[in-house]
Amino acid sequence: MSEALHIVCPHCHTTNRVKSDQLSSAPDCGQCHQPLFTGHPVALDDAAAFDKHVLRSQIPVLVDFWAPWCGPCRMMAPAYEQAAAELEPRVRVAKVNTEVAQALGARYNIRSIPTLALFVAGKEVARQTGAMTDPAQIARWVSARLPG
């Protein structure tokens, strides 16, 4: 029997209940009827949306703290985009623009960018600073740090 998981919609940020065995069958949001997984990073520049995804989602959340002026961030962006397609629906992949969401950067003590942070059950479990330009490397880094 599969368990029901809370999955936060990347479009309207409504929390949905989805059976774990239905994650890979392209579930839609019950509120806005958009796909719960798009294969692209979700922009979480609003603290309330960030908190909802990190604290309410029952799947791990990978966050890229970045800025548009950062050369290494721009170099990593295509690989991060490709990694999102590989990691979803097992992991929610998100981005936080530290220029827009300076308070989030400060809250998580982001000192250099890009910084990847992996959250499981609302808690940061791993952090990697510096650009990774290979999508498989990003996926391996995440997979090696997931529980179980």
C-alpha atoms as a printed R data frame, in Angstrom:
    type eleno elety resid chain resno      x      y       z
1   ATOM     1    CA   MET     A     1  0.000  0.000   0.000
2   ATOM     2    CA   SER     A     2  1.401  3.406  -0.937
3   ATOM     3    CA   GLU     A     3  1.473  6.277   1.497
4   ATOM     4    CA   ALA     A     4 -0.050  9.681   0.763
5   ATOM     5    CA   LEU     A     5  2.577 12.427   0.578
6   ATOM     6    CA   HIS     A     6  2.188 16.181   0.819
7   ATOM     7    CA   ILE     A     7  3.455 17.789  -2.392
8   ATOM     8    CA   VAL     A     8  3.380 21.579  -2.775
9   ATOM     9    CA   CYS     A     9  2.325 22.867  -6.207
10  ATOM    10    CA   PRO     A    10  5.084 24.846  -7.991
11  ATOM    11    CA   HIS     A    11  2.435 27.138  -9.537
12  ATOM    12    CA   CYS     A    12 -0.064 28.092  -6.808
13  ATOM    13    CA   HIS     A    13  1.826 26.704  -3.755
14  ATOM    14    CA   THR     A    14 -1.186 24.685  -2.572
15  ATOM    15    CA   THR     A    15 -0.332 21.536  -0.625
16  ATOM    16    CA   ASN     A    16 -1.651 18.400  -2.348
17  ATOM    17    CA   ARG     A    17 -1.896 14.817  -1.123
18  ATOM    18    CA   VAL     A    18 -0.460 12.379  -3.651
19  ATOM    19    CA   LYS     A    19  0.046  8.645  -3.206
20  ATOM    20    CA   SER     A    20  3.735  7.786  -3.417
21  ATOM    21    CA   ASP     A    21  3.130  5.252  -6.202
22  ATOM    22    CA   GLN     A    22  1.424  7.983  -8.289
23  ATOM    23    CA   LEU     A    23  4.321 10.480  -8.206
24  ATOM    24    CA   SER     A    24  5.725  9.283 -11.527
25  ATOM    25    CA   SER     A    25  2.337  9.399 -13.293
26  ATOM    26    CA   ALA     A    26  2.351 13.198 -13.751
27  ATOM    27    CA   PRO     A    27 -0.104 14.226 -10.989
28  ATOM    28    CA   ASP     A    28 -1.880 17.591 -11.251
29  ATOM    29    CA   CYS     A    29 -2.654 20.128  -8.535
30  ATOM    30    CA   GLY     A    30 -6.150 19.812  -7.116
31  ATOM    31    CA   GLN     A    31 -6.400 23.624  -6.893
32  ATOM    32    CA   CYS     A    32 -4.969 25.033 -10.155
33  ATOM    33    CA   HIS     A    33 -4.871 21.781 -12.193
34  ATOM    34    CA   GLN     A    34 -1.284 22.461 -13.328
35  ATOM    35    CA   PRO     A    35  1.325 19.660 -13.226
36  ATOM    36    CA   LEU     A    36  2.898 19.158  -9.786
37  ATOM    37    CA   PHE     A    37  6.202 18.339 -11.500
38  ATOM    38    CA   THR     A    38  7.486 20.258 -14.501
39  ATOM    39    CA   GLY     A    39 11.053 18.984 -14.784
40  ATOM    40    CA   HIS     A    40 12.262 22.570 -14.228
41  ATOM    41    CA   PRO     A    41 13.504 24.350 -11.100
42  ATOM    42    CA   VAL     A    42 10.839 26.297  -9.206
43  ATOM    43    CA   ALA     A    43 11.680 29.939  -8.414
44  ATOM    44    CA   LEU     A    44 11.148 30.411  -4.670
45  ATOM    45    CA   ASP     A    45 12.127 34.057  -4.203
46  ATOM    46    CA   ASP     A    46  9.214 34.671  -1.823
47  ATOM    47    CA   ALA     A    47  9.905 33.562   1.769
48  ATOM    48    CA   ALA     A    48  6.354 32.275   2.294
49  ATOM    49    CA   ALA     A    49  6.497 30.092  -0.833
50  ATOM    50    CA   PHE     A    50  9.999 28.902   0.117
51  ATOM    51    CA   ASP     A    51  8.851 27.936   3.606
52  ATOM    52    CA   LYS     A    52  5.798 26.142   2.266
53  ATOM    53    CA   HIS     A    53  7.872 24.014  -0.132
54  ATOM    54    CA   VAL     A    54 10.681 23.257   2.324
55  ATOM    55    CA   LEU     A    55  8.537 22.719   5.418
56  ATOM    56    CA   ARG     A    56  5.381 21.128   3.954
57  ATOM    57    CA   SER     A    57  6.639 18.951   1.085
58  ATOM    58    CA   GLN     A    58  7.260 15.364   2.079
59  ATOM    59    CA   ILE     A    59  9.855 14.898  -0.628
60  ATOM    60    CA   PRO     A    60 13.382 16.344  -0.382
61  ATOM    61    CA   VAL     A    61 13.886 19.879  -1.705
62  ATOM    62    CA   LEU     A    62 17.121 20.855  -3.466
63  ATOM    63    CA   VAL     A    63 17.714 24.622  -3.519
64  ATOM    64    CA   ASP     A    64 20.208 26.556  -5.646
65  ATOM    65    CA   PHE     A    65 21.026 29.900  -4.015
66  ATOM    66    CA   TRP     A    66 22.218 32.056  -6.929
67  ATOM    67    CA   ALA     A    67 22.282 35.599  -8.381
68  ATOM    68    CA   PRO     A    68 21.966 36.856 -11.967
69  ATOM    69    CA   TRP     A    69 25.312 38.702 -11.860
70  ATOM    70    CA   CYS     A    70 27.212 35.558 -10.777
71  ATOM    71    CA   GLY     A    71 29.221 33.984 -13.627
72  ATOM    72    CA   PRO     A    72 29.568 30.526 -12.007
73  ATOM    73    CA   CYS     A    73 25.801 30.579 -11.269
74  ATOM    74    CA   ARG     A    74 25.049 31.217 -14.950
75  ATOM    75    CA   MET     A    75 27.529 28.467 -15.922
76  ATOM    76    CA   MET     A    76 25.763 25.985 -13.628
77  ATOM    77    CA   ALA     A    77 22.202 26.947 -14.670
78  ATOM    78    CA   PRO     A    78 21.872 24.613 -17.718
79  ATOM    79    CA   ALA     A    79 23.193 21.615 -15.754
80  ATOM    80    CA   TYR     A    80 20.863 22.440 -12.846
81  ATOM    81    CA   GLU     A    81 17.932 22.638 -15.280
82  ATOM    82    CA   GLN     A    82 18.823 19.203 -16.694
83  ATOM    83    CA   ALA     A    83 19.297 17.767 -13.203
84  ATOM    84    CA   ALA     A    84 15.774 18.918 -12.308
85  ATOM    85    CA   ALA     A    85 14.353 16.771 -15.102
86  ATOM    86    CA   GLU     A    86 16.303 13.782 -13.757
87  ATOM    87    CA   LEU     A    87 15.587 14.294 -10.032
88  ATOM    88    CA   GLU     A    88 11.846 15.000 -10.184
89  ATOM    89    CA   PRO     A    89  9.491 13.620  -8.894
90  ATOM    90    CA   ARG     A    90 11.738 12.131  -6.165
91  ATOM    91    CA   VAL     A    91 13.116 15.588  -5.290
92  ATOM    92    CA   ARG     A    92 11.642 19.088  -5.678
93  ATOM    93    CA   VAL     A    93 14.249 21.268  -7.400
94  ATOM    94    CA   ALA     A    94 14.145 24.998  -6.621
95  ATOM    95    CA   LYS     A    95 16.130 28.203  -7.094
96  ATOM    96    CA   VAL     A    96 16.417 31.246  -4.835
97  ATOM    97    CA   ASN     A    97 17.687 34.488  -6.373
98  ATOM    98    CA   THR     A    98 19.658 35.950  -3.465
99  ATOM    99    CA   GLU     A    99 19.393 39.452  -4.972
100 ATOM   100    CA   VAL     A   100 15.594 39.299  -4.750
101 ATOM   101    CA   ALA     A   101 15.351 37.164  -1.590
102 ATOM   102    CA   GLN     A   102 18.185 38.627   0.473
103 ATOM   103    CA   ALA     A   103 16.476 37.645   3.745
104 ATOM   104    CA   LEU     A   104 16.464 33.962   2.717
105 ATOM   105    CA   GLY     A   105 20.153 34.142   1.864
106 ATOM   106    CA   ALA     A   106 20.821 35.695   5.273
107 ATOM   107    CA   ARG     A   107 18.593 33.175   7.107
108 ATOM   108    CA   TYR     A   108 20.577 30.266   5.656
109 ATOM   109    CA   ASN     A   109 23.937 32.027   6.068
110 ATOM   110    CA   ILE     A   110 24.729 31.910   2.344
111 ATOM   111    CA   ARG     A   111 28.238 33.364   2.077
112 ATOM   112    CA   SER     A   112 29.093 32.491  -1.533
113 ATOM   113    CA   ILE     A   113 27.112 31.508  -4.596
114 ATOM   114    CA   PRO     A   114 26.175 29.262  -6.153
115 ATOM   115    CA   THR     A   115 25.342 27.204  -3.077
116 ATOM   116    CA   LEU     A   116 23.217 24.063  -3.241
117 ATOM   117    CA   ALA     A   117 21.319 23.125  -0.085
118 ATOM   118    CA   LEU     A   118 19.380 19.887   0.321
119 ATOM   119    CA   PHE     A   119 16.417 19.898   2.709
120 ATOM   120    CA   VAL     A   120 14.729 16.753   4.019
121 ATOM   121    CA   ALA     A   121 11.676 17.062   6.291
122 ATOM   122    CA   GLY     A   122 12.280 20.812   6.575
123 ATOM   123    CA   LYS     A   123 15.888 20.493   7.758
124 ATOM   124    CA   GLU     A   124 19.049 21.217   5.795
125 ATOM   125    CA   VAL     A   125 20.958 17.929   5.503
126 ATOM   126    CA   ALA     A   126 23.711 18.883   3.028
127 ATOM   127    CA   ARG     A   127 25.337 21.910   1.412
128 ATOM   128    CA   GLN     A   128 27.683 22.340  -1.545
129 ATOM   129    CA   THR     A   129 29.296 25.631  -2.518
130 ATOM   130    CA   GLY     A   130 30.603 26.209  -6.020
131 ATOM   131    CA   ALA     A   131 29.362 25.471  -9.519
132 ATOM   132    CA   MET     A   132 28.703 21.931 -10.684
133 ATOM   133    CA   THR     A   133 28.385 21.947 -14.469
134 ATOM   134    CA   ASP     A   134 27.482 18.279 -15.026
135 ATOM   135    CA   PRO     A   135 23.815 17.334 -14.436
136 ATOM   136    CA   ALA     A   136 24.804 13.766 -13.525
137 ATOM   137    CA   GLN     A   137 27.223 15.125 -10.893
138 ATOM   138    CA   ILE     A   138 24.404 17.187  -9.335
139 ATOM   139    CA   ALA     A   139 22.060 14.167  -9.332
140 ATOM   140    CA   ARG     A   140 24.760 11.929  -7.788
141 ATOM   141    CA   TRP     A   141 25.504 14.537  -5.113
142 ATOM   142    CA   VAL     A   142 21.806 14.644  -4.166
143 ATOM   143    CA   SER     A   143 21.257 10.872  -4.302
144 ATOM   144    CA   ALA     A   144 24.296 10.212  -2.095
145 ATOM   145    CA   ARG     A   145 22.830 12.476   0.611
146 ATOM   146    CA   LEU     A   146 19.249 11.225   0.668
147 ATOM   147    CA   PRO     A   147 18.194  9.060   3.609
148 ATOM   148    CA   GLY     A   148 17.529  5.388   2.969
